Amino acid sequence: MGGHPFGKFPTVFVRIRGRNSIVREFNALLDPGVEYCIIPKVDAYALGYPEAANDDPISPANNTLTFTSYNGYGKAALIEMGHVELGTLSFEKVDFLAMDIPPVTGFDVVLGRSLLQFMKVELDYSVGQLRIEDVRKRVEA
């Protein structure tokens, strides 16, 4: 499967602008099985979200969310990214969880349903083709 156009997983490049107006580019996994988008804590911190670095179980940040995963229960800061871009598509105020992603995965962030709900995603895995459409424009027209 290593020679496949998608490799193991469908990924895209994404640009994210944080609270401090810094823009960073990431390799992102598209995962409709995940409720929120996910960004590593260190990247969230660099984009202007210091609460993402708070690991204090006694006094967690006000925006800490408890979630369930295959590992059991966890806690992460729920943050609102100012701007997310995929190619020509642009999305404002997207919810992300700030939690670490193992580097061995090969991607930097996960794009979950907090963003994917605004898209029509067509994936033809046999040829490695991904087409994304902003459904908000179609609804507003």
DSSP file with accessible surface (Angstrom, degrees, kcal/mol):
  #  RESIDUE AA STRUCTURE BP1 BP2  ACC     N-H-->O    O-->H-N    N-H-->O    O-->H-N    TCO  KAPPA ALPHA  PHI   PSI    X-CA   Y-CA   Z-CA
    1    1 A M    >         0   0  151      0, 0.0     3,-1.6     0, 0.0     6,-0.2   0.000 360.0 360.0 360.0 -11.0    0.0    0.0    0.0
    2    2 A G  T 3   +     0   0   76      1,-0.3     6,-0.1     4,-0.1     5,-0.0   0.812 360.0  53.4 -61.6 -29.5    3.0    2.3    0.3
    3    3 A G  T 3  S+     0   0   82      4,-0.1    -1,-0.3     3,-0.0     0, 0.0   0.487  82.6 115.0 -85.9   0.0    2.9    3.2   -3.4
    4    4 A H  S X  S-     0   0   47     -3,-1.6     3,-1.5     1,-0.1   123,-0.1  -0.400  77.9-118.9 -69.6 144.7   -0.7    4.2   -3.3
    5    5 A P  T 3  S+     0   0   95      0, 0.0    -1,-0.1     0, 0.0     3,-0.1   0.837 115.8  40.2 -54.9 -33.9   -1.4    8.0   -4.1
    6    6 A F  T >  S-     0   0   25      1,-0.3     3,-0.9   119,-0.2     2,-0.3   0.556  97.5-148.5 -88.4  -6.9   -2.9    8.4   -0.6
    7    7 A G  T <   -     0   0   23     -3,-1.5    -1,-0.3     1,-0.2    -4,-0.1  -0.602  67.1 -32.1  68.7-131.4   -0.3    6.3    1.2
    8    8 A K  T 3  S+     0   0  155     -2,-0.3    -1,-0.2     1,-0.2    -2,-0.1   0.783 132.9  29.2 -89.7 -29.4   -2.2    4.7    4.1
    9    9 A F  S <  S-     0   0   93     -3,-0.9     2,-0.7    20,-0.0    -1,-0.2  -0.955  84.3-103.0-135.1 152.2   -4.6    7.5    4.8
   10   10 A P        +     0   0   23      0, 0.0    20,-2.2     0, 0.0     2,-0.3  -0.619  52.4 170.6 -76.0 113.7   -6.4   10.4    3.0
   11   11 A T  E     -A   29   0A  45     -2,-0.7     2,-0.3    18,-0.2    18,-0.2  -0.900  16.2-174.2-125.5 156.0   -4.5   13.5    3.9
   12   12 A V  E     -A   28   0A  26     16,-2.3    16,-3.7    -2,-0.3     2,-0.4  -0.933  31.5-106.3-139.4 160.4   -4.5   17.1    2.7
   13   13 A F  E     -A   27   0A 142     -2,-0.3    74,-0.4    14,-0.2     2,-0.3  -0.773  40.9-174.3 -88.8 138.3   -2.4   20.2    3.3
   14   14 A V  E     -A   26   0A   0     12,-2.5    12,-2.7    -2,-0.4     2,-0.5  -0.969  19.6-144.3-134.6 144.5   -4.2   22.8    5.5
   15   15 A R  E     -AB  25  85A  69     70,-2.5    70,-2.9    -2,-0.3     2,-0.4  -0.961  19.3-168.6-109.2 130.7   -3.4   26.3    6.6
   16   16 A I  E     -AB  24  84A   0      8,-2.8     8,-2.3    -2,-0.5     2,-0.5  -0.973   8.8-161.5-124.2 130.1   -4.5   27.4   10.1
   17   17 A R  E     -AB  23  83A  82     66,-2.9    66,-1.7    -2,-0.4    65,-0.8  -0.947  17.7-158.7-109.7 128.5   -4.5   30.9   11.5
   18   18 A G    >   -     0   0    4      4,-2.0     3,-1.7    -2,-0.5    30,-0.2  -0.160  38.3 -78.9 -94.8-169.6   -4.7   31.1   15.3
   19   19 A R  T 3  S+     0   0  136     28,-0.6    29,-0.2     1,-0.3    28,-0.1   0.800 128.7  52.9 -61.1 -32.6   -5.7   33.7   17.8
   20   20 A N  T 3  S-     0   0   68     27,-1.6    -1,-0.3     2,-0.1    28,-0.1   0.258 115.9-112.9 -91.2  11.8   -2.4   35.6   17.4
   21   21 A S    <   +     0   0   87     -3,-1.7     2,-0.2    26,-0.3    -2,-0.1   0.502  69.9 141.9  70.0   6.9   -2.8   35.8   13.6
   22   22 A I        -     0   0   83     25,-0.2    -4,-2.0    24,-0.1     2,-0.4  -0.590  40.3-148.4 -74.9 139.3    0.2   33.4   13.0
   23   23 A V  E     +A   17   0A  85     -2,-0.2     2,-0.3    -6,-0.2    -6,-0.2  -0.938  17.6 179.4-112.6 133.9   -0.4   31.1   10.1
   24   24 A R  E     -A   16   0A  91     -8,-2.3    -8,-2.8    -2,-0.4     2,-0.4  -0.960  20.7-134.5-130.6 150.9    1.0   27.5    9.9
   25   25 A E  E     -A   15   0A 125     -2,-0.3     2,-0.3   -10,-0.2   -10,-0.2  -0.859  26.6-179.3-105.3 141.7    0.7   24.8    7.4
   26   26 A F  E     -A   14   0A   3    -12,-2.7   -12,-2.5    -2,-0.4     2,-0.6  -0.958  34.4-120.2-137.2 154.5    0.0   21.2    8.4
   27   27 A N  E     -A   13   0A  35     -2,-0.3    81,-3.0   -14,-0.2    82,-1.6  -0.863  45.0-161.2 -89.7 119.5   -0.4   17.8    6.8
   28   28 A A  E     -Ac  12 109A   0    -16,-3.7   -16,-2.3    -2,-0.6     2,-0.4  -0.892  17.7-141.3-117.6 136.6   -4.0   16.8    7.9
   29   29 A L  E     -Ac  11 110A  16     80,-2.4    82,-3.3    -2,-0.4     2,-0.6  -0.748  19.0-136.6 -86.3 132.2   -5.8   13.5    8.1
   30   30 A L  E     + c   0 111A  14    -20,-2.2    82,-0.2    -2,-0.4    80,-0.0  -0.837  33.7 167.7 -87.9 119.0   -9.5   13.7    7.1
   31   31 A D    >   -     0   0   53     80,-2.5     3,-1.7    -2,-0.6    82,-0.3  -0.806  23.3-178.8-139.6  95.6  -11.4   11.6    9.6
   32   32 A P  T 3  S+     0   0   89      0, 0.0    81,-0.1     0, 0.0    -1,-0.1   0.609  82.2  71.5 -70.1  -5.9  -15.2   11.8    9.8
   33   33 A G  T 3  S+     0   0   61     79,-0.1     2,-0.5    80,-0.0    79,-0.1   0.513  85.0  78.8 -84.6  -2.8  -15.1    9.4   12.7
   34   34 A V    <   -     0   0   35     -3,-1.7    79,-3.1    77,-0.2    80,-0.2  -0.904  69.6-151.2-110.1 130.0  -13.7   12.1   15.0
   35   35 A E  S    S+     0   0  114     -2,-0.5    79,-1.1    77,-0.2     2,-0.3   0.918  78.3  32.4 -66.9 -45.4  -16.1   14.7   16.4
   36   36 A Y  S    S-     0   0   45     77,-0.2    77,-0.2    76,-0.1    60,-0.2  -0.816  85.9-107.4-112.2 154.9  -13.6   17.6   16.7
   37   37 A C  E     -d   96   0A   0     58,-1.2    60,-3.0    -2,-0.3     2,-0.4  -0.438  39.4-143.1 -67.9 153.9  -10.6   18.6   14.7
   38   38 A I  E     +dE  97 110A  22     72,-2.5    72,-2.2    58,-0.3    60,-0.2  -0.982  21.8 176.7-129.4 135.7   -7.4   17.9   16.6
   39   39 A I  E     -d   98   0A   0     58,-2.5    60,-1.9    -2,-0.4    70,-0.1  -0.991  38.7-101.5-133.7 139.8   -4.1   19.9   16.8
   40   40 A P     >  -     0   0   15      0, 0.0     4,-2.4     0, 0.0     3,-0.4  -0.301  31.4-119.5 -59.4 147.3   -1.1   19.1   19.0
   41   41 A K  H  > S+     0   0   46      1,-0.2     4,-2.7     2,-0.2     5,-0.2   0.873 111.8  54.9 -55.5 -43.0   -0.8   21.2   22.2
   42   42 A V  H  > S+     0   0  105      1,-0.2     4,-2.1     2,-0.2    -1,-0.2   0.883 110.5  45.8 -63.6 -36.2    2.6   22.7   21.2
   43   43 A D  H  > S+     0   0   23     -3,-0.4     4,-1.6     2,-0.2    -1,-0.2   0.893 111.4  51.8 -73.2 -39.3    1.1   23.9   17.9
   44   44 A A  H  <>S+     0   0    0     -4,-2.4     5,-1.9     2,-0.2     3,-0.2   0.934 110.5  49.7 -60.7 -42.9   -2.0   25.3   19.6
   45   45 A Y  H ><5S+     0   0  134     -4,-2.7     3,-1.8     1,-0.2    -2,-0.2   0.935 109.3  51.0 -60.8 -45.5    0.3   27.2   22.0
   46   46 A A  H 3<5S+     0   0   42     -4,-2.1    -1,-0.2     1,-0.3    -2,-0.2   0.786 106.1  56.6 -64.2 -26.2    2.3   28.6   19.1
   47   47 A L  T 3<5S-     0   0    0     -4,-1.6   -27,-1.6    -3,-0.2   -28,-0.6   0.315 132.9 -86.2 -90.5   8.8   -0.9   29.8   17.4
   48   48 A G  T < 5S+     0   0   15     -3,-1.8    -3,-0.2   -29,-0.2    -2,-0.2   0.695  92.7 118.5 101.9  23.2   -1.8   31.8   20.5
   49   49 A Y    > < +     0   0    4     -5,-1.9     3,-1.8     1,-0.1     4,-0.3  -0.694  26.2 169.2-120.7  78.5   -3.7   29.4   22.8
   50   50 A P  G >  S+     0   0   73      0, 0.0     3,-1.6     0, 0.0     4,-0.3   0.793  73.1  70.0 -63.0 -24.7   -1.7   29.2   26.0
   51   51 A E  G >  S+     0   0   41      1,-0.3     3,-1.2     2,-0.2    10,-0.3   0.741  84.6  71.2 -64.6 -19.1   -4.5   27.3   27.7
   52   52 A A  G <  S+     0   0    4     -3,-1.8    -1,-0.3     1,-0.2    25,-0.2   0.783  93.8  54.7 -66.8 -24.2   -3.7   24.3   25.5
   53   53 A A  G <  S+     0   0   53     -3,-1.6     2,-0.7    -4,-0.3    -1,-0.2   0.509  79.0 112.8 -88.1  -3.4   -0.5   23.8   27.5
   54   54 A N    <   +     0   0   65     -3,-1.2     7,-0.3    -4,-0.3    23,-0.1  -0.583  29.4 163.0 -76.6 110.2   -2.3   23.5   30.8
   55   55 A D        +     0   0  115     -2,-0.7    -1,-0.2     5,-0.1     3,-0.1   0.184  28.4 130.4-107.9  14.0   -1.9   19.9   32.1
   56   56 A D        -     0   0   65      3,-0.2    -2,-0.0     1,-0.2     5,-0.0  -0.570  39.8-167.2 -75.4 112.6   -2.9   20.7   35.7
   57   57 A P  S    S+     0   0  113      0, 0.0    -1,-0.2     0, 0.0    -3,-0.0   0.754  85.3  57.0 -72.0 -19.9   -5.5   18.2   36.8
   58   58 A I  S    S+     0   0  149      1,-0.2    -2,-0.1    -3,-0.1    -3,-0.0   0.914 123.8  16.9 -76.8 -44.6   -6.3   20.3   39.9
   59   59 A S  S    S-     0   0   69      0, 0.0    -1,-0.2     0, 0.0    -3,-0.2  -0.628  82.4-176.0-130.6  77.0   -7.2   23.5   38.1
   60   60 A P        -     0   0   59      0, 0.0    -5,-0.1     0, 0.0     4,-0.0  -0.250  38.6 -85.3 -68.8 161.1   -7.8   22.8   34.4
   61   61 A A    >   -     0   0   19     -7,-0.3     3,-1.6   -10,-0.3    -9,-0.0  -0.246  38.5-113.1 -62.3 153.4   -8.5   25.6   31.9
   62   62 A N  T 3  S+     0   0  177      1,-0.3    -1,-0.1    -3,-0.1    15,-0.0   0.771 115.8  55.3 -60.6 -27.3  -12.2   26.7   31.7
   63   63 A N  T 3  S+     0   0   46      2,-0.1    15,-3.0   -12,-0.0     2,-0.3   0.098  76.9 134.9 -96.7  24.5  -12.4   25.4   28.1
   64   64 A T  E <   -F   77   0A  43     -3,-1.6     2,-0.4    13,-0.2    13,-0.2  -0.565  37.5-161.5 -77.5 132.5  -11.4   21.8   29.1
   65   65 A L  E     -F   76   0A  48     11,-3.4    11,-2.0    -2,-0.3     2,-0.5  -0.931  11.6-140.4-116.2 136.8  -13.5   19.1   27.5
   66   66 A T  E     +F   75   0A  78     -2,-0.4     2,-0.3     9,-0.2     9,-0.2  -0.834  30.7 176.5 -94.2 133.9  -13.8   15.5   28.6
   67   67 A F  E     -F   74   0A  39      7,-2.5     7,-2.4    -2,-0.5     2,-0.4  -0.883  27.0-127.3-134.8 164.3  -14.0   13.0   25.8
   68   68 A T  E     +F   73   0A 102     -2,-0.3     2,-0.2     5,-0.2     5,-0.2  -0.940  34.6 159.2-113.4 135.9  -14.1    9.3   25.2
   69   69 A S  E >   -F   72   0A  46      3,-3.0     3,-2.1    -2,-0.4    -2,-0.0  -0.807  60.3 -81.2-139.5-176.5  -11.7    7.5   22.8
   70   70 A Y  T 3  S+     0   0  204      1,-0.3     3,-0.1    -2,-0.2    -2,-0.0   0.727 129.8  56.6 -63.0 -18.9  -10.3    4.0   22.2
   71   71 A N  T 3  S-     0   0  126      1,-0.3     2,-0.3     0, 0.0    -1,-0.3   0.391 118.2-111.2 -89.0  -0.9   -7.9    4.8   25.1
   72   72 A G  E <   -F   69   0A  30     -3,-2.1    -3,-3.0     2,-0.0    -1,-0.3  -0.821  69.4  -5.8 106.7-144.2  -10.7    5.5   27.5
   73   73 A Y  E     +F   68   0A 190     -2,-0.3     2,-0.3    -5,-0.2    -5,-0.2  -0.622  65.1 169.2 -91.8 148.3  -11.5    9.0   28.9
   74   74 A G  E     -F   67   0A  21     -7,-2.4    -7,-2.5    -2,-0.3     2,-0.4  -0.928  24.0-135.0-147.3 170.6   -9.3   12.0   28.3
   75   75 A K  E     +F   66   0A 142     -2,-0.3     2,-0.3    -9,-0.2    -9,-0.2  -0.986  26.1 162.8-131.3 142.6   -9.3   15.8   28.7
   76   76 A A  E     -F   65   0A   8    -11,-2.0   -11,-3.4    -2,-0.4     2,-0.3  -0.986  42.3 -97.2-154.3 154.6   -8.2   18.4   26.3
   77   77 A A  E     -FG  64  98A   7     21,-0.8    21,-2.5    -2,-0.3     2,-0.7  -0.586  31.9-142.5 -74.1 130.2   -8.6   22.2   25.7
   78   78 A L  E     + G   0  97A  43    -15,-3.0     2,-0.3    -2,-0.3    19,-0.2  -0.877  30.7 176.8 -93.7 116.5  -11.4   23.0   23.3
   79   79 A I  E     - G   0  96A   4     17,-3.1    17,-3.1    -2,-0.7     2,-0.7  -0.883  29.9-130.9-124.6 154.3  -10.2   26.0   21.3
   80   80 A E  E     - G   0  95A  96     -2,-0.3    15,-0.2    15,-0.2     2,-0.2  -0.915  21.4-146.2-108.3 109.2  -11.7   28.0   18.4
   81   81 A M  E     - G   0  94A   0     13,-2.9    13,-1.7    -2,-0.7    12,-0.2  -0.539  10.8-136.5 -72.7 140.2   -9.2   28.5   15.5
   82   82 A G  E    S+     0   0A  22    -65,-0.8    11,-1.4    -2,-0.2     2,-0.3   0.872  78.1   0.7 -65.8 -37.5   -9.6   31.8   13.8
   83   83 A H  E     -BG  17  92A  14    -66,-1.7   -66,-2.9     9,-0.2     2,-0.4  -0.983  54.7-169.0-159.6 135.4   -9.3   30.5   10.2
   84   84 A V  E     -BG  16  91A   0      7,-2.9     7,-2.8    -2,-0.3     2,-0.4  -0.999  11.1-169.0-129.9 130.9   -8.8   27.2    8.4
   85   85 A E  E     -BG  15  90A  60    -70,-2.9   -70,-2.5    -2,-0.4     2,-0.5  -0.979  13.3-178.5-123.8 133.9   -7.9   26.9    4.6
   86   86 A L  E >  S- G   0  89A  11      3,-2.0     3,-2.6    -2,-0.4   -72,-0.1  -0.961  71.4 -57.5-123.8 106.5   -7.9   23.9    2.4
   87   87 A G  T 3  S-     0   0   51     -2,-0.5   -72,-0.1   -74,-0.4   -73,-0.0  -0.366 123.3 -14.8  57.9-121.2   -6.9   25.0   -1.1
   88   88 A T  T 3  S+     0   0  137     -2,-0.1     2,-0.3    -3,-0.1    -1,-0.3   0.511 116.7 100.4 -91.0  -4.9   -9.4   27.6   -2.1
   89   89 A L  E <   - G   0  86A  19     -3,-2.6    -3,-2.0    43,-0.0     2,-0.4  -0.648  53.8-167.8 -85.1 139.6  -11.9   26.7    0.6
   90   90 A S  E     - G   0  85A  45     -2,-0.3     2,-0.4    -5,-0.2    -5,-0.2  -0.990   7.1-174.9-133.6 134.3  -11.9   29.0    3.7
   91   91 A F  E     - G   0  84A   2     -7,-2.8    -7,-2.9    -2,-0.4     2,-0.3  -0.994  10.8-150.5-133.0 133.1  -13.6   28.4    7.1
   92   92 A E  E     + G   0  83A 102     -2,-0.4    -9,-0.2    -9,-0.2   -10,-0.1  -0.739  70.0   8.5-100.9 150.0  -13.8   30.7   10.1
   93   93 A K  E    S+     0   0A 143    -11,-1.4     2,-0.5    -2,-0.3    -1,-0.2   0.944  73.8 179.5  51.1  69.6  -14.0   29.8   13.7
   94   94 A V  E     - G   0  81A   4    -13,-1.7   -13,-2.9    -3,-0.2     2,-0.3  -0.871  26.3-123.4-105.0 131.2  -13.4   26.1   13.7
   95   95 A D  E     + G   0  80A  59     -2,-0.5   -58,-1.2    19,-0.3     2,-0.3  -0.556  33.9 176.8 -76.6 133.2  -13.4   24.1   16.9
   96   96 A F  E     -dG  37  79A   0    -17,-3.1   -17,-3.1    -2,-0.3     2,-0.5  -0.963  26.7-134.8-130.8 148.3  -10.3   22.0   17.7
   97   97 A L  E     -dG  38  78A  10    -60,-3.0   -58,-2.5    -2,-0.3     2,-0.9  -0.893  20.9-137.5 -96.6 135.2   -9.2   19.9   20.6
   98   98 A A  E     +dG  39  77A   2    -21,-2.5   -21,-0.8    -2,-0.5     2,-0.3  -0.830  51.7 128.0 -95.2 102.2   -5.6   20.6   21.7
   99   99 A M        -     0   0   47    -60,-1.9     2,-0.1    -2,-0.9   -23,-0.1  -0.984  60.2 -91.7-152.3 154.1   -4.1   17.2   22.3
  100  100 A D        -     0   0   98     -2,-0.3   -61,-0.0   -60,-0.2    -2,-0.0  -0.441  28.5-156.4 -75.8 142.3   -1.0   15.3   21.2
  101  101 A I        -     0   0   27     -2,-0.1    -1,-0.0     7,-0.1     0, 0.0  -0.963  32.3-105.9-113.4 130.1   -0.9   13.1   18.2
  102  102 A P    >   -     0   0   70      0, 0.0     3,-1.8     0, 0.0     5,-0.3  -0.342  23.4-135.8 -58.2 130.1    1.8   10.4   18.0
  103  103 A P  G >  S+     0   0  124      0, 0.0     3,-1.6     0, 0.0     4,-0.0   0.794  98.3  73.0 -58.6 -26.3    4.4   11.5   15.4
  104  104 A V  G 3  S+     0   0  137      1,-0.3     0, 0.0     2,-0.1     0, 0.0   0.710  79.3  76.0 -64.4 -16.7    4.5    7.9   14.0
  105  105 A T  G <  S-     0   0   43     -3,-1.8    -1,-0.3     2,-0.2     3,-0.1   0.806  96.8-134.0 -65.3 -30.4    1.1    8.6   12.3
  106  106 A G  S <  S+     0   0   55     -3,-1.6     2,-0.3     1,-0.3    -2,-0.1   0.475  72.3  91.8  89.2   1.4    2.7   10.8    9.7
  107  107 A F        -     0   0   22     -5,-0.3    -1,-0.3     1,-0.1   -79,-0.2  -0.916  61.5-149.9-127.7 158.3    0.2   13.6    9.9
  108  108 A D  S    S+     0   0   72    -81,-3.0     2,-0.3    -2,-0.3   -80,-0.2   0.823  76.1  13.2 -94.1 -40.4    0.2   16.8   12.0
  109  109 A V  E     -c   28   0A   0    -82,-1.6   -80,-2.4   -70,-0.1     2,-0.4  -0.908  65.0-130.6-134.3 164.4   -3.5   17.5   12.6
  110  110 A V  E     -cE  29  38A  10    -72,-2.2   -72,-2.5    -2,-0.3     2,-0.8  -0.971  11.8-149.2-117.7 131.0   -6.9   15.7   12.3
  111  111 A L  E     +c   30   0A   0    -82,-3.3   -80,-2.5    -2,-0.4   -77,-0.2  -0.902  30.2 173.5-100.2 108.6   -9.8   17.3   10.5
  112  112 A G    >>  -     0   0    0     -2,-0.8     4,-2.8   -82,-0.2     3,-1.9  -0.231  50.0 -68.1-101.9-164.1  -12.9   16.0   12.2
  113  113 A R  H 3> S+     0   0  113    -79,-3.1     4,-1.7   -82,-0.3   -77,-0.2   0.702 117.8  76.3 -66.5 -20.5  -16.6   16.7   11.9
  114  114 A S  H 34 S+     0   0   13    -79,-1.1   -19,-0.3   -80,-0.2    -1,-0.3   0.785 118.9  17.3 -62.6 -20.3  -16.4   20.1   13.5
  115  115 A L  H X4 S+     0   0    0     -3,-1.9     3,-2.1   -21,-0.1    -2,-0.2   0.717 120.6  61.5-110.9 -43.4  -15.0   21.1   10.1
  116  116 A L  H >< S+     0   0   20     -4,-2.8     3,-2.2     1,-0.3    -3,-0.2   0.757  87.4  75.8 -62.2 -22.0  -16.1   18.3    7.7
  117  117 A Q  T 3< S+     0   0  125     -4,-1.7    -1,-0.3     1,-0.3    -3,-0.1   0.731  94.1  53.1 -61.8 -17.9  -19.8   19.1    8.5
  118  118 A F  T <  S+     0   0   70     -3,-2.1    17,-1.8    -5,-0.1    18,-0.8   0.294 105.1  71.5 -97.8   9.1  -19.4   22.1    6.2
  119  119 A M  E <   -H  134   0B  16     -3,-2.2     2,-0.6    15,-0.2    15,-0.2  -0.912  67.3-140.2-127.8 152.3  -18.0   20.0    3.3
  120  120 A K  E     -H  133   0B  77     13,-2.7    13,-2.3    -2,-0.3     2,-0.5  -0.965  31.4-165.9-102.2 120.7  -19.0   17.5    0.7
  121  121 A V  E     -H  132   0B  61     -2,-0.6     2,-0.5    11,-0.2    11,-0.2  -0.954  10.6-173.2-115.6 121.5  -16.1   15.1    0.5
  122  122 A E  E     -H  131   0B  70      9,-3.0     9,-2.8    -2,-0.5     2,-0.5  -0.975   6.6-172.0-114.3 124.5  -15.8   12.6   -2.4
  123  123 A L  E     -H  130   0B  83     -2,-0.5     2,-0.7     7,-0.2     7,-0.2  -0.967  14.6-175.4-122.7 117.4  -13.0   10.1   -2.0
  124  124 A D  E >>> +H  129   0B  67      5,-3.1     5,-2.2    -2,-0.5     3,-0.9  -0.866   8.1 179.3-109.0  91.6  -12.0    7.7   -4.8
  125  125 A Y  T 345S+     0   0   69     -2,-0.7  -119,-0.2     1,-0.2     3,-0.2   0.811  71.1  70.0 -65.2 -29.0   -9.4    5.6   -3.1
  126  126 A S  T 345S+     0   0   96      1,-0.2    -1,-0.2    -3,-0.1    -2,-0.0   0.818 117.3  21.1 -62.5 -29.0   -8.8    3.4   -6.1
  127  127 A V  T <45S-     0   0   85     -3,-0.9    -1,-0.2     2,-0.1    -2,-0.2   0.353 109.2-112.6-118.6   0.7   -7.1    6.3   -8.0
  128  128 A G  T  <5 +     0   0   20     -4,-0.9     2,-0.5     1,-0.2    -3,-0.2   0.868  63.7 150.0  72.4  36.8   -6.2    8.5   -5.0
  129  129 A Q  E   < -H  124   0B 114     -5,-2.2    -5,-3.1     2,-0.0     2,-0.4  -0.888  23.4-176.5-109.8 133.2   -8.6   11.3   -5.9
  130  130 A L  E     -H  123   0B  42     -2,-0.5     2,-0.4    -7,-0.2    -7,-0.2  -0.992   2.3-172.8-127.5 128.4  -10.2   13.6   -3.3
  131  131 A R  E     -H  122   0B 135     -9,-2.8    -9,-3.0    -2,-0.4     2,-0.4  -0.991   3.8-171.2-124.4 130.2  -12.7   16.3   -4.1
  132  132 A I  E     -H  121   0B  40     -2,-0.4     2,-0.4   -11,-0.2   -11,-0.2  -0.972   2.1-174.9-124.2 134.0  -13.9   18.7   -1.5
  133  133 A E  E     -H  120   0B  70    -13,-2.3   -13,-2.7    -2,-0.4     2,-0.8  -0.979  28.6-123.4-128.8 139.8  -16.8   21.2   -1.9
  134  134 A D  E  >  -H  119   0B   8     -2,-0.4     4,-0.7   -15,-0.2     3,-0.5  -0.723  22.3-169.7 -81.2 109.6  -18.0   23.9    0.5
  135  135 A V  H  > S+     0   0   25    -17,-1.8     4,-2.0    -2,-0.8     5,-0.2   0.681  76.3  74.5 -78.8 -13.9  -21.7   23.0    1.1
  136  136 A R  H  > S+     0   0   69    -18,-0.8     4,-2.2     1,-0.2    -1,-0.2   0.903  95.6  50.6 -64.1 -37.7  -22.3   26.3    2.9
  137  137 A K  H  > S+     0   0  126     -3,-0.5     4,-1.4     1,-0.2    -1,-0.2   0.885 108.6  51.6 -66.6 -38.3  -22.2   28.2   -0.4
  138  138 A R  H  < S+     0   0  132     -4,-0.7    -1,-0.2     1,-0.2    -2,-0.2   0.897 111.9  46.5 -67.0 -36.7  -24.7   25.8   -1.9
  139  139 A V  H  < S+     0   0  119     -4,-2.0    -2,-0.2     1,-0.2    -1,-0.2   0.906 112.8  49.0 -71.8 -40.1  -27.1   26.2    1.0
  140  140 A E  H  <        0   0  155     -4,-2.2    -1,-0.2    -5,-0.2    -2,-0.2   0.758 360.0 360.0 -72.5 -25.2  -26.9   30.0    0.9
  141  141 A A     <        0   0  119     -4,-1.4    -3,-0.0    -5,-0.2    -4,-0.0  -0.080 360.0 360.0 -69.2 360.0  -27.4   30.4   -2.8
